[in-house]
Amino acid sequence: QVQLVESGGGLVQAGGSLRLSCAARGSIFRLNVMGWYRQAPGKQRELVATITSGGSTYYADSVKGRFTISRDNARNTAYLQMNSLKPEDTAVYYCNVAIRVVTSEDYWGQGTQVTVSS
């Protein structure tokens, strides 16, 4: 079975940095989009960033210039480098893998807590 294993969450002060990792275990079609979502208490889940297998990226306006998404296709791993963190970045962050070639499949990580103190 496919499993997404996340790591890197934690508690940091405003202005600090964290790097999240998402390792995909199992067989996943190589043409896919990996992304990070987040959900703050009482809020809807929102898209943070995505990256295709070809390296094309997308960022939400709220994180542009502060966050960087990357991936290592050989390791089936995605990363989210988060700099200049703000209290409003506090949320549970979820990794997602989407496949839209031939089939339509979505896989999700368990979520990792990021807390930014003021």
VOBA-1610 file (N, C-alpha, C; in pm, whole numbers, padded with zeros to 5 digits, always signed):
BEGIN
Gln+00083-00119+00000Gln+00000+00000+00000Gln+00087+00125+00000Val+00031+00233-00049Val+00103+00360-00053Val+00091+00430+00081Gln+00200+00482+00128Gln+00203+00554+00254Gln+00291+00677+00239Leu+00244+00790+00289Leu+00323+00913+00290Leu+00366+00939+00433Val+00497+00943+00454Val+00553+00961+00586Val+00610+01101+00598Glu+00553+01180+00688Glu+00593+01318+00705Glu+00680+01334+00829Ser+00764+01437+00825Ser+00847+01470+00938Ser+00887+01616+00929Gly+00937+01670+01039Gly+00992+01805+01039Gly+00910+01910+01109Gly+00789+01878+01150Gly+00708+01975+01221Gly+00762+02002+01359Gly+00709+02106+01421Gly+00754+02140+01555Gly+00712+02279+01595Leu+00771+02326+01704Leu+00744+02457+01760Leu+00862+02549+01735Val+00835+02665+01675Val+00940+02764+01651Val+00887+02902+01683Gln+00980+02995+01705Gln+00943+03134+01728Gln+00924+03205+01595Ala+00845+03311+01596Ala+00826+03391+01476Ala+00960+03434+01419Gly+00972+03423+01287Gly+01096+03455+01219Gly+01187+03335+01199Gly+01154+03225+01261Gly+01234+03105+01249Gly+01202+03025+01125Ser+01266+02908+01114Ser+01252+02823+00996Ser+01228+02678+01034Leu+01160+02608+00946Leu+01141+02464+00956Leu+01145+02406+00816Arg+01184+02279+00807Arg+01177+02208+00680Arg+01097+02080+00698Leu+00989+02069+00624Leu+00905+01951+00627Leu+00948+01854+00517Ser+00939+01726+00547Ser+00971+01622+00450Ser+00853+01529+00436Cys+00833+01477+00316Cys+00726+01381+00287Cys+00784+01273+00198Ala+00800+01155+00252Ala+00853+01041+00178Ala+00740+00948+00139Ala+00726+00922+00010Ala+00623+00833-00040Ala+00676+00691-00042Arg+00610+00603+00031Arg+00647+00461+00036Arg+00552+00381-00051Gly+00605+00283-00120Gly+00525+00202-00211Gly+00538+00250-00354Ser+00465+00186-00442Ser+00472+00217-00585Ser+00374+00328-00621Ile+00430+00439-00666Ile+00351+00553-00710Ile+00394+00591-00851Phe+00297+00607-00939Phe+00326+00644-01077Phe+00411+00769-01081Arg+00514+00766-01164Arg+00615+00872-01162Arg+00563+01008-01205Leu+00460+01013-01288Leu+00403+01139-01332Leu+00294+01181-01233Asn+00331+01267-01141Asn+00239+01306-01037Asn+00268+01448-00990Val+00178+01498-00908Val+00197+01627-00845Val+00201+01606-00695Met+00304+01658-00631Met+00313+01653-00486Met+00283+01792-00432Gly+00211+01796-00323Gly+00172+01925-00269Gly+00164+01924-00118Trp+00162+02044-00064Trp+00144+02064+00079Trp+00018+02146+00103Tyr-00064+02099+00194Tyr-00183+02170+00238Tyr-00168+02198+00387Arg-00247+02291+00437Arg-00246+02315+00580Arg-00387+02349+00628Gln-00411+02320+00754Gln-00540+02348+00814Gln-00519+02401+00955Ala-00559+02525+00976Ala-00551+02588+01106Ala-00679+02558+01184Pro-00675+02568+01316Pro-00794+02542+01397Pro-00912+02628+01354Gly-01026+02564+01329Gly-01146+02636+01291Gly-01148+02687+01148Lys-01047+02652+01068Lys-01037+02700+00931Lys-01044+02585+00832Gln-01074+02620+00706Gln-01074+02522+00598Gln-00931+02485+00561Arg-00916+02364+00510Arg-00786+02323+00460Arg-00753+02403+00334Glu-00631+02453+00324Glu-00592+02534+00211Glu-00464+02482+00147Leu-00454+02503+00018Leu-00336+02464-00057Leu-00223+02562-00030Val-00105+02509-00001Val+00012+02591+00026Val+00104+02597-00095Ala+00140+02482-00150Ala+00232+02477-00262Ala+00222+02342-00330Thr+00255+02338-00459Thr+00260+02213-00534Thr+00384+02212-00622Ile+00424+02092-00659Ile+00534+02075-00753Ile+00509+01951-00836Thr+00521+01964-00967Thr+00501+01852-01057Thr+00627+01768-01066Ser+00613+01651-01127Ser+00730+01566-01147Ser+00833+01632-01238Gly+00789+01727-01320Gly+00879+01803-01405Gly+00941+01924-01339Gly+00898+01956-01217Gly+00958+02065-01143Gly+00883+02196-01145Ser+00767+02202-01207Ser+00688+02325-01206Ser+00624+02345-01070Thr+00630+02468-01019Thr+00582+02496-00884Thr+00469+02596-00883Tyr+00391+02590-00776Tyr+00285+02686-00749Tyr+00289+02718-00600Tyr+00265+02845-00565Tyr+00261+02885-00426Tyr+00138+02971-00399Ala+00080+02951-00284Ala-00024+03041-00239Ala+00037+03179-00214Asp-00041+03284-00237Asp+00011+03419-00219Asp+00065+03443-00078Ser+00005+03380+00020Ser+00042+03402+00159Ser+00182+03351+00194Val+00239+03263+00111Val+00369+03206+00143Val+00475+03238+00039Lys+00440+03306-00067Lys+00537+03340-00171Lys+00653+03421-00113Gly+00772+03383-00150Gly+00891+03451-00102Gly+00941+03399+00030Arg+00862+03318+00100Arg+00902+03264+00230Arg+00918+03112+00228Phe+00833+03044+00152Phe+00835+02898+00146Phe+00891+02853+00011Thr+00957+02738+00010Thr+01008+02679-00112Thr+00976+02530-00113Ile+00908+02485-00217Ile+00879+02344-00232Ile+00979+02282-00329Ser+01021+02161-00300Ser+01114+02090-00387Ser+01084+01941-00379Arg+01146+01864-00468Arg+01126+01720-00464Arg+01246+01648-00519Asp+01261+01526-00476Asp+01364+01436-00524Asp+01291+01316-00582Asn+01280+01311-00713Asn+01203+01205-00777Asn+01262+01066-00752Ala+01393+01058-00745Ala+01458+00930-00720Ala+01423+00874-00583Arg+01403+00963-00488Arg+01371+00923-00351Arg+01222+00930-00321Asn+01141+00972-00419Asn+00997+00990-00399Asn+00969+01073-00274Thr+01040+01183-00263Thr+01030+01267-00145Thr+01009+01412-00184Ala+00919+01479-00112Ala+00895+01621-00130Ala+00935+01695-00003Tyr+00973+01820-00019Tyr+01016+01902+00092Tyr+00944+02036+00089Leu+00929+02095+00204Leu+00878+02230+00214Leu+00967+02306+00310Gln+01049+02395+00255Gln+01134+02480+00337Gln+01055+02605+00373Met+01038+02628+00501Met+00958+02739+00550Met+01048+02836+00626Asn+01061+02956+00574Asn+01143+03060+00637Asn+01055+03176+00679Ser+01111+03261+00764Ser+01039+03380+00812Ser+00898+03345+00859Leu+00890+03243+00939Leu+00759+03194+00983Leu+00685+03297+01068Lys+00555+03299+01051Lys+00466+03389+01122Lys+00367+03309+01204Pro+00311+03368+01310Pro+00210+03296+01388Pro+00094+03245+01304Glu+00057+03317+01200Glu-00052+03274+01114Glu-00020+03152+01029Asp+00106+03109+01029Asp+00144+02986+00962Asp+00113+02863+01047Thr+00075+02884+01171Thr+00043+02773+01260Thr-00072+02691+01204Ala-00049+02561+01188Ala-00149+02473+01130Ala-00096+02331+01130Val-00184+02237+01099Val-00141+02103+01066Val-00113+02100+00917Tyr+00005+02056+00880Tyr+00046+02051+00740Tyr+00035+01909+00688Tyr-00027+01895+00572Tyr-00051+01764+00511Tyr+00017+01754+00375Cys+00083+01643+00351Cys+00141+01613+00222Cys+00039+01541+00135Asn+00040+01570+00007Asn-00052+01508-00088Asn+00021+01468-00214Val-00016+01353-00269Val+00032+01311-00400Val-00090+01286-00487Ala-00095+01351-00602Ala-00207+01338-00695Ala-00159+01280-00827Ile-00230+01178-00874Ile-00202+01114-01002Ile-00323+01133-01091Arg-00302+01185-01211Arg-00412+01213-01303Arg-00385+01155-01441Val-00296+01059-01450Val-00264+00993-01576Val-00324+00853-01576Val-00415+00828-01668Val-00489+00702-01681Val-00590+00687-01567Thr-00542+00692-01445Thr-00628+00684-01328Thr-00631+00818-01256Ser-00715+00828-01155Ser-00721+00945-01070Ser-00706+00899-00926Glu-00592+00930-00866Glu-00561+00881-00733Glu-00505+00993-00647Asp-00540+00992-00521Asp-00488+01087-00424Asp-00443+01013-00299Tyr-00328+01050-00249Tyr-00274+00994-00126Tyr-00239+01108-00033Trp-00260+01085+00096Trp-00239+01188+00196Trp-00153+01139+00310Gly-00071+01230+00361Gly+00004+01201+00481Gly-00084+01219+00603Gln-00030+01185+00718Gln-00106+01189+00842Gln-00116+01330+00900Gly-00036+01421+00851Gly-00033+01556+00902Gly+00075+01574+01006Thr+00138+01690+01004Thr+00239+01723+01103Thr+00214+01864+01154Gln+00220+01881+01284Gln+00187+02009+01347Gln+00302+02108+01336Val+00270+02227+01290Val+00364+02339+01290Val+00304+02449+01376Thr+00377+02488+01479Thr+00331+02593+01569Thr+00435+02704+01573Val+00391+02826+01546Val+00480+02942+01545Val+00435+03036+01655Ser+00522+03059+01751Ser+00489+03145+01864Ser+00533+03288+01836Ser+00461+03384+01893Ser+00492+03524+01874Ser+00587+03575+01981
//
